[in-house]
Amino acid sequence: MDRSFNYIISPEISEFRRFSPKLKIGVLASGKGTNFQELIDLSEKGELDIDIKVLITNKDDAGCIKRAESNKIPHKIIRGKDFSQKELFELEIINTLIHYDVELVVMAGWMKIVSPFFINKFKNKIINIHPSLLPAYKGGSAIKDSVLNGSKITGCSVHFVEEEVDSGSLIMQAALSIRDDDDIESLSKRIQMLEHKILPHSISQAGFLIRSNFMENY
């Protein structure tokens, strides 16, 4: 982590929880996949007890595809335009996640709003990372909005996914100051560095809650 800028992470969690067997996750991503790569690296180092079962993307040219191929992680391209209804598109994603026996769904730059139909299939088992301090700046232009509105502080949040967009229970947040000379690109890079820190810890915490509830209901 670049120490040239100050940031705050809450809650302050320094260690990953251990999972045996490893926590089975499915990653949904639409872009370059830098958060996806961070998860791959932590898994390969044995620091984070996750088994990345599958990557699902909705873009033919998404950078995350090459990362999956390089690390021999199964991946599937599921395009919304190939389906006559959104429910059929989501059903294909759901069936893929079920096929790979995924315990936790991780949205890491997934640029599609999911329906209640999808959410209820994985109730309390979907998390999303968002580039703002929720509940501020919901939606797809959070970084741009924070710069244009002259905000002094922003950051990123990981939350459970609920029916209302960017509104579920928060797991972890990281905050940083917006510099006077920041633009969308420079601020995006610094927020992304914080995303790489809080997403793995949020997966660890979410996995703990999922496994705990499973044992309680067993």
N, C-alpha and C positions, 0 to 999 in steps of 0.2 A: 504493500500500500504506500502510495506517495504521501509523505508527511508534509508536503509543502502547503497543504491547506488544512484548516481545522474543521472538524466534524464531530457530531455527537450521535451515538447510537443508543437506542433504548428499546427494550431493556438491555442492560450490559451483560451479554452472555459470551463467555470466552471458550467454552468447550462444547463439542458436539455430543449428543446422546449416542449411545451405542445400540445397535440393533443386530440381533441374531435370531433368525436369519436377517439378511440385509433388507432394508425397506425397498419395496418394489415401486418405482415411480415411472410415470409416463410424462414426457415433456411435449408441450404444444408451443411451437415457435413459428414466427412468420418472417424473421429477418436473419441477421448475421449469425446469431447464436452465440454471442460472447458469454452470456450467463450459462448457457448450455455447456460451453467449453469449460467453464469454471467447475461445474458439477462433475464433468468427466474427469478433470484433473484431480479433484479432491477424492473421487472414488478410486482412481487408479493408485493414488498415494496411500490409500487405506485410511484416510483421515475421516471421511464421511461414509457411513455404512449404508450406501444406497446401491441398488441394482437398477440401472437405467434400462428398462425393458424395451422401450420404443420411443422414437421421435415421430411426431406427427406435424406436418406443415401443410399450409394451404397455398404455398407459392412454389412454382417450378424452379425458380432461380434463387431460392433462399439459401443464404450462406451456411445455415445450420445443417443442410443436407451433406455437404462435404465433410463436416465435422463428424457426423454420424458414420459416414462411410469409412473415414480414416480410422475410426475407433471400433469398427465392426458392430455398431449398434443398429438394430433393425430400424428402418424408417419407412414411412408411408406418406405419399403426397395425396391429400384429399382436398379437392378444389370445390368451392361452393358452387361455381358456375356449372359443374357437371351434374347437378341435382336440380330437379324441378321445384323442390320445396326445401326450406331451411331445415325442417325436421328430418328429412331424409339424409341431408348432409351431416347433421349432427349424429344421426343414428349410425352412420358409417364410422364416425369417430368413436362413439360409445362402444360399438361392437369390437373395434380394434383394441381399445383399452381393456375391455373385458377379456378378449382373446389372449392378451399378454399378462393377464392377472394382476393388473396395476392396483396398488393400494392407495396411492396419492397421485393426483393429477397436478402438474406444475405448469402454469401458464407463464412462459418467460418470453415476453414480446409477442404474444398471440394477439393479432390485430383483428379479432372478430368478437363481437358481443355474443355471449352464449345465452340461450333461452332458458326459461324455467324447466323445460323438458330435460335439457342436458344437466342442469344443476341438480335436479332431484334424483337423477340416476347415480350421482356421486355426492350425495348430501354430506356436507362438512368434510369433503375429501378433495376439494379443489382449492388451490391457492394461486394468487396472482401477484406479480410485482408491478408497481406503478410508479412513474417518475415524478411524484410530488409528495408532500406531507398531507395525506388524506386527513380530513375530508376536503382540503383545499384542492382546487384544480383537478377535478375529475375529467374523464374523457381523453380523447386521443391527441390533444395538443397541449398537454400539461406544461412542458418545458417552455414552449413558445409563450403560453399565457403568462407564466410567472415572470418572464423577462419583459414582456410588453406592459404588464401591469405595475412594473417597478417594485416587485417584491424584494425584500431584503434577505429572506431566508426561504430555502426550499429543501428538497431532499428526495427520498424515496420511501415507499411503504410496501410491505407484504401483508396481504390480508386474505382471509377466507372469502370465497366467491359466493355472493348471494344474488338474489334476483335483481335488485337495484344495482346499476353499474357502479363499480368502485366504492362499494358501501359496506362490505362484510367486516366481520371482527378483525381488528388489527392484530398481527403477530409481532411485527418488529418494524421500527422506523429508523431512518438515519437522516440527520439534518446538516446542512452546510449553508454558509453565507453566500449570497450572490454578489459578485464583485461588480464594481462600477463599469469595468470594461468587458464584462461577460456578454457573449452573444449565445445564440441557441447551441452552436456547435461546441463551444468551450464548456458551457454549463452541462451539456449532455455528457461529455467525456467524464467530468468529475462525478456526476450523478451515477454514471455507469460503474465507476470504481466502487462506489458505496453499494450499489446493487449486488456486486460480486461478493461483498462482505455479508450482507444481511440475508440474501436468498438461501444460501446453504444452512445458516442457523435457523431460518424459518422452516425449512424442510425438516430439519432435525426436530424442532418443536412440534410441528404439525404431525409428524410421524409418531412421536411419543403420545400425543393425544389420541390418534387413531388406534394405535396398538393398545393403549390403556382402556379405551372404550370397548374394544373388541374383547379384552380379557374380562372386563366387568360384565359383559353381556353373554359371555361364553357359558 
